[in-house]
């Protein structure tokens, strides 16, 4: 936790209160926060501040803003991922948020187990986003969308996300074209499920505007390929 993220309703007075049990436990146990210390705090969907600790208690910590700080910029990336296993979903969301992805879209595909759509982890996405924001020192959550039908999404929604100025790349190890380096521009990234997209899905993605590109002949886990791919596309 590199900032404490607060609901705007907690910051309407001169003195703000941290009352979340999770946040308090972290600040007491890992930070050992004391009166007079400074603490970085963000307002959800708003600004970020350096604050001064006025009072430390077991159920609340009182703070006062003393200086506004810059919020990290988002990466202009729309990340489209075939819904992974529930435990992978948690790490994937947190990592994507920490990296600064602007939008996350979870989709179905042939190799996605239908039971994944019933997992309670999907109901906890906002919590994982909050953890990712606190890790990154960010305050602005990415947009998250879910599509349970592959073909309608690819034919009706995907083309609206692609322009000449915003290309889309689907990572696929069985093509000759290599994934580009350092494009440093808005883009859409499409990542398949464990086992990859089936040929029909790859063909449909290409037909609707995606460029299939390879990261080499190694098969990389979903949660590994996302930071690797973003680092490749947005490097100097």
Residue pairs with C-beta under 8 A, 6 or more apart in sequence:
1 23
1 26
1 30
1 134
1 135
2 40
2 134
2 135
2 136
2 137
3 40
3 41
3 42
3 48
3 133
3 134
3 137
3 138
3 139
4 18
4 23
4 27
4 39
4 40
4 41
4 42
4 134
5 41
5 42
5 43
5 44
5 130
5 133
5 134
5 139
6 16
6 18
6 41
6 42
6 43
6 44
7 43
7 44
8 43
8 44
8 45
8 46
10 16
10 17
10 18
10 19
11 43
11 65
14 64
15 54
15 62
15 63
15 64
16 41
16 51
16 62
16 63
16 64
16 65
17 60
17 61
17 62
17 63
18 24
18 27
18 41
18 60
18 61
18 63
19 59
19 60
24 58
24 59
24 60
24 61
27 33
27 39
27 61
28 56
28 58
33 39
33 53
33 56
33 61
34 53
34 56
35 53
35 54
35 55
35 56
36 52
36 53
37 52
37 53
38 50
38 51
38 52
38 53
38 66
39 50
39 51
39 52
39 53
39 63
40 48
40 49
40 50
40 51
40 69
40 137
41 48
41 49
41 50
41 51
41 63
41 65
42 48
42 49
42 71
42 133
42 134
42 137
42 138
42 139
43 49
43 139
44 139
44 141
45 139
45 140
45 141
46 139
47 68
47 69
47 71
47 139
48 68
48 69
48 70
48 71
48 137
48 139
49 65
49 66
49 67
49 68
49 69
50 65
50 66
50 67
50 68
50 69
51 63
51 64
51 65
51 66
52 63
52 64
52 66
53 61
53 62
53 63
54 62
54 63
54 64
55 61
55 62
56 62
71 137
71 138
71 139
71 140
72 100
72 136
72 137
72 138
73 100
74 100
74 101
74 102
74 140
74 142
75 99
75 100
75 101
75 102
75 230
75 234
76 102
76 166
76 185
76 186
76 187
77 100
77 101
77 102
77 103
77 186
77 187
77 188
77 189
77 230
77 233
77 234
78 101
78 102
78 103
78 104
78 105
78 161
78 187
78 188
78 189
79 96
79 101
79 103
79 104
79 105
79 188
79 189
79 191
79 226
80 105
80 107
80 158
80 188
80 189
80 190
80 191
81 92
81 104
81 105
81 106
81 107
81 190
81 191
81 222
81 226
82 106
82 107
82 108
82 109
82 111
82 112
82 191
82 192
82 193
82 197
83 89
83 106
83 107
83 108
83 112
83 116
83 117
83 146
83 193
84 92
84 116
84 193
84 194
84 222
84 223
85 113
85 116
85 194
86 116
86 119
86 120
86 121
87 121
88 221
88 222
88 223
89 106
89 116
89 119
89 121
89 122
89 128
90 121
90 124
90 128
91 223
92 222
92 223
92 226
93 104
93 125
93 128
93 129
93 132
93 144
94 128
94 129
94 131
94 132
94 135
95 132
95 223
95 226
95 227
96 104
96 132
96 142
96 226
97 128
97 129
97 131
97 132
97 133
97 135
97 136
97 138
97 141
97 142
98 132
98 135
98 136
99 136
99 226
99 227
99 230
100 136
100 138
101 142
101 230
102 142
102 143
103 142
103 143
103 144
103 145
104 142
104 143
104 144
104 145
105 144
105 145
105 146
105 147
106 144
106 145
106 146
106 147
107 146
107 147
107 150
107 153
108 114
108 117
108 147
108 148
108 149
108 150
109 150
109 192
109 193
109 197
109 198
109 201
110 150
110 197
110 198
110 200
110 201
111 192
111 193
111 194
111 195
111 196
111 197
111 198
112 193
117 148
122 146
125 144
126 141
129 141
129 142
129 144
130 141
132 138
133 139
133 140
133 141
147 153
147 157
150 201
150 204
151 204
154 201
154 204
154 205
154 208
155 204
155 208
158 168
158 188
158 205
158 208
158 209
158 210
159 208
159 209
161 168
161 188
162 168
162 188
162 208
162 209
162 210
165 185
165 186
166 185
166 186
166 187
166 188
167 183
167 187
167 188
167 211
168 187
168 188
168 189
168 190
168 209
168 210
168 211
169 179
169 180
169 187
169 188
169 189
169 190
169 210
169 211
169 212
169 213
169 233
170 190
170 191
170 192
170 197
170 202
170 205
170 206
170 210
170 211
170 212
170 213
171 179
171 189
171 190
171 191
171 192
171 213
171 214
171 215
171 225
171 229
172 192
172 196
172 197
172 202
172 212
172 213
172 214
173 196
173 214
173 215
173 216
173 217
173 218
173 219
174 214
175 212
175 213
175 214
176 214
177 211
177 212
177 213
177 214
178 213
178 214
178 215
179 213
179 214
179 215
179 229
179 232
179 233
180 213
180 233
181 232
181 233
181 235
182 232
182 233
182 234
182 235
182 236
183 233
183 234
184 233
184 234
184 235
184 236
187 233
188 210
189 226
189 229
189 230
189 233
190 205
190 210
191 222
191 225
191 226
191 229
192 201
193 222
194 221
194 222
196 219
197 205
202 212
205 212
206 212
215 225
215 228
215 229
215 232
220 228
